[in-house]
Amino acid sequence: MMRFIRTIGAALGAIVAISIAASTDFFDASGTGRILLVSWIGAWAVLGYSILPYVTVEPASRIVRSAMALSTGEFVTAVLGLLVGLLMGVLLSLPLANLPDPYGWMLPIGVSTVFGLGMMGLTVAKRRDLGDAIRAAGILRGSAVGPAVASEGPVIYADTSAIIDGRVMDIVASGFLYGTIVVPHFVLGELQHIADDADQGRRVRGRRGLEILALLQKDPRVALELTDEDAPGVDAVDAKLVAVARARGGAVLTTDYNLNRVAQLQGVRVMNMNLLANSLKPAFLPGEEMRVKVTQQGKEPGQGVAYLDDGTMVVVEGGRPFLERDLDVTVTRVLQTVAGRMVFAHPRT
């Protein structure tokens, strides 16, 4: 492909050289004039061969790579900004078209180009703020015409991790979570940023969070409130969330362990969904018997590891010989950790 482009460049260069030579009297019919003409055409052919790829293929390739690197949100806002800018440029250029040439055609083109590129850059740079405003308007408008919700009950500030997690819908359906769920604009912005991320995994999680918000605003069991509350002088999203929750006397809904600790240190009530899930797991007492399947070796010599249906890890002392086999065990002790609950047992004799 590149060789073909260079060949076309050489041919175009030769054509340009012949056209220039035909319009001048510099090259006469003498032997020296013919040598100069051939050299002139050859120089232009070499110039076209060398330059054409860098003024056609290379810029086009850079544009394509830049477009492919854009997220969906960036690409859509860039196109919309370009269209709006061109429309504004055309409207503003109409009076300029009456000017005498060459200004009558140069100024309209220049104004349209400047407005188009300027609006494209502006909308891409402010895409998150525009997305927040559009989504906020849509959710609030949906709440106004949707089913009525009770505003009584606790005020709960939702963290991004809790929204993306998805289990919040099950907790609301069970009746354990009620009242008003508040989503500040900076949390919504972070969620939008994740949904626009170039990484596919983060992008899917962000879009899932936005879908959860759309479902929550339609659920009559809770009230969803989008707010412009902010904490001036605080940059981190988690710190802002704790500050606004403390100012309003609300709680923080999260799955983030670090946010959990920071909020507790500042006297803010925390509703950690991971702790709720762990507390609802079945309780095991020493001496209780169960049947498990040993699936892997443990860290210590002779240990085997099994997992219950809810994900609880069971460490079986002396269970290594029973790999991939069902085994009756007796619970010896239960250990509660940050990661969850661990049950220690030994084979039943």
N, C-alpha and C positions, 0 to 999 in steps of 0.2 A: 504493500500500500504506500509506504513512504517513498519507495523508488518511483512509483507511478506519479506521485505528487511532484517529486523533484523533476521528472521528465517534463511534466506540464509546465513547471516553472522555467525550465531551460527554453522550451518552445515559446512561452510568452515573452521571455527576455529577448529572444532573437527577433520576435515580431516587433517589439518596442524599438529595438535597435534599427531594424530596417525602416520603420516608420519615421524615426528621427532622421536617419540618413537620407531618406527620400525627400525630406523637406528642407535640406541644406545643400549647399554647393561645396562643402568641405572635401567630399570624396570625389575626385575626378577619375577619368578613365585611364590614367597612367598606371604603371605597375605599382608605384608606391601607394597611389590612392586605393588600388584594389587590396593591397596588403593591409592598409589601415582599415578598410571596410570590413575585411574578414576578421581582423583583430577586434574591431569595434563590436561586431555581432557576437564573436566568441566571448568577449568580456561580459556583455549583457546576458548571454545564455548562462554563463557561470554564475552571475549574480542572481538570476532567477532560480537556477538550480539550488543555490545555497539558501536563499531567503524565503522562498514560497512556503516551505513547511512551517517556518516560525511565525508566519503571519496568517496561517490558515489552520493547520492541523493542531499545532501546539496550543494556541488559545482555545480552540474548540475542546480539546482534551481537558484543559484546566477547568473550563466551564462545566463540562460533564462531571468531572470528579468533584467539583464543589457542589453541584446539584445533588449528587449521590450521597455526599457527606451530610447534607441537610436532613434534619428530622422532618417528619410529616408536618408538624406545626410550623416550623421555619419555612418550609417550601410553600405552604398554603398562604401564610401571611406575606411572604415575598411576592407571590403572584398577585394577591389582592392589593397590596401596597403599590405595585407597579401599575396596575390598571387604574387605581384611584389617582395616582400621580399623573399618569398620561391624560386622564380625563380633565384634571385640573389644568394641566399645561395647555391642552387644546383650547379650553374655554378662555384662558388668559391670553392666548396667542392670537385670537381672532382679530382684535384691534391692530395688532402688529402686522398683519398680512397686508394692510393698506399702505404700508411704508414703501418707498421706492426701492428697486432692486439695487444691491443684493440683500438689503436688510429685510425686505418683504418676505423672503423665504428662509433666510439664515436665522433670524431671531425666533420665529415660531418653532423651528426644529430644535434650537438650543434650549428654549424655555421648556418645551415638552420633555426633552431628554433630562434636564436638570430636575424637574419636578418628579418625573417617573422614577429615576434612580434615587432621589432623595426620599420619597415616600416609601420606596421599597426598603431602603436601609432603616428608616425610622420604624416601620411596622415590625421588621424582624427584631430590632433591638428592644421594642416594647411589647413583644408578642405575649409575654407572660402577664403583663398588666392588662392587656386587651382581653386575653383569655379569662382572667379572673373576673373582669367586669361583665363579659358576656355570660359566663357561667353563673355568676352571682345574680344577674338579672333573670336568667332562665329559671334558676332554682327558686328565687323569691317569687317570681310570677307563678310558678307551678304551685307553690305553697298557698298563694292567695286564692287560687281557683280550685285547689285540691281539697281532700277531705279535711275537716276541722280536727285540730289536735289540741290536747289539753296542755296548757302552758304551766300548770302546777307541777311541783316536784322539784328535784334537785337540778342544778345547773352544772352540766358536765362538758368540759372542754376536751374535744377529741384530738388526739395526736395523729400524725400521718401514719405511724405504724399501726395504730388501732383501726384506722379506716381501711388501710390496705389489707389487713389481716383477714377481714371478711366474716369472722365469727361474731362480730357485733350484731349482725342481722339475726343470728340464732339467739343471742342473749336478749335482744329486744322481743323476739317472738315468744320467748319463755316467760316474759314479764319481769325479769330481774333488773332490766334496765328501762327506766322511764324518766319522764321529765323533759328537759330541754337539752339537746345536744348542740353545743356551740362550736362552729368552725371559723376561727379568725381568718382574715384575708391572707396572712402570711403562711398559714398551714395550707390553705387552698393553693397559694402560689407554689409552695414546695411540691404539692401533689401534681400540679400542672407541669412543673419542671421535670419530675420523674416521668410523667406521661409523654413528654417530648424528648426524653433521653435517647441518645443514639444506640445505647445497649438495648437489645430486644427484651431481655429479662426484666430490666427496670421499667421499660416502656409498658410491658404487659401489666406489671404490678400497679403502675400509676393509673392506667386506664381502668383497671379493676377497682381501684379506690374511687374514681369518679363515678363508676357505675353504682358502687355502694351508696354514695351520697345521693344519687338520683333515686335509689330505692328508699332511702331513709326519708326523703322529703315527701314521699307518697304514703308513708306508713302512718296511720292514725294514732299509733300507740306512743309516739314520741314527736316532739316539735324540733325541727331543724332550724337553727338560726345562724345566718352568716353575718359576721360583724366586722367592722373596721377598727375594732379595738387594737391598740398597739402599746408597746412599751418603749418610749423614747430613750435612746442611749443604749439599748440592748440589741445586739446583732444576731446572736444565735436564736434559731427558731424555738428550740426547747426552752431556753431561758425566757423568751418572750411569752411562751405559753404558760409557764409557771407564774410569771409576773401578772398577767391579765387574769388568770384564774384566782390568784390570791387577792387581787384588788376587788373582785366581784364576789369572793367567798364561794367559789365553785370548786368542783373536783376535776381531776385530770384523768382521762381515759387513755390508757397506753398499753403497749407490750414491751416497751423499752426499759430495760433494767436500770440503766444509768439515769434516765429521766425519772424513774420511780424513786431512786435514792435522793436526787436533787430536790424533787418536790417534797418529799418527806422531811428533809432537813429544813425546808423553808415553811413547814407547817401547813402544806397544802394536801388535802385529801387525795389519795391516789386510788384509782380503780384499775388494777393490773389484770388483764384478761388471762395471762399465763398463770398467775397465782390462783385465779378463780378455777381454771381448768384443773390445776393440781389438787386443789382442795376438794373437788368433786370426784376425784378418783377413789376407788374403793379403799377402805382402811384395812390394813393387815396387822394382825397381832401375833406376837411370838407364840409358836406352837400351832398356828393355823396351818392346815394342809391344803395343797393345791396341786394341779397337774399342769406341767409346762413342757415345752419342747426346747431342748438345748440346741441353739443354732450356731454358736461360735465359742471359741476359747476365750477365757478371761485373761486379765493381765498377770495374775499370780499363778504359780504352778498348781495344776490340778483343777483350776476353776473352769466352770462353764457359764455361759450367759444365755438367758432366755428373755423373751419379751412378751408381756401380756397384750391383750387386744387394744388397750388404751395407750400403749407405748411404754408402760412402766418396765424398767429394767430389773430383771431378777438374776442376781449373781448366785450361782449354785456352787458351793464349796464341794470339791470332789466330783464335779459334774463333767469334767473333760472327757472321760471314757464314754459318756452317753451322748456324744455329738449326733445331731440329726435324729434323735430318738425322744419319744415322749417319756416323761419321768415324773413320778410322784415325789414331791418335796415337802419339807416342813420349814416354815418361816422361823428364822432365828432372831432377826432384828430388822428394823425399817429405818432408813436414813433419808431425811428430807434435805435436799440441796437446792441451790439456785436453779440448776438445770432441770430439776424435777425430783421425783421420788425413786429411791433405789431400795429394793427388797433383797435381803440376804437370806439364803436358805441352804439346806443340805438334803441329800437324798433321804427319803423315808426308809427307815429300817424295819 
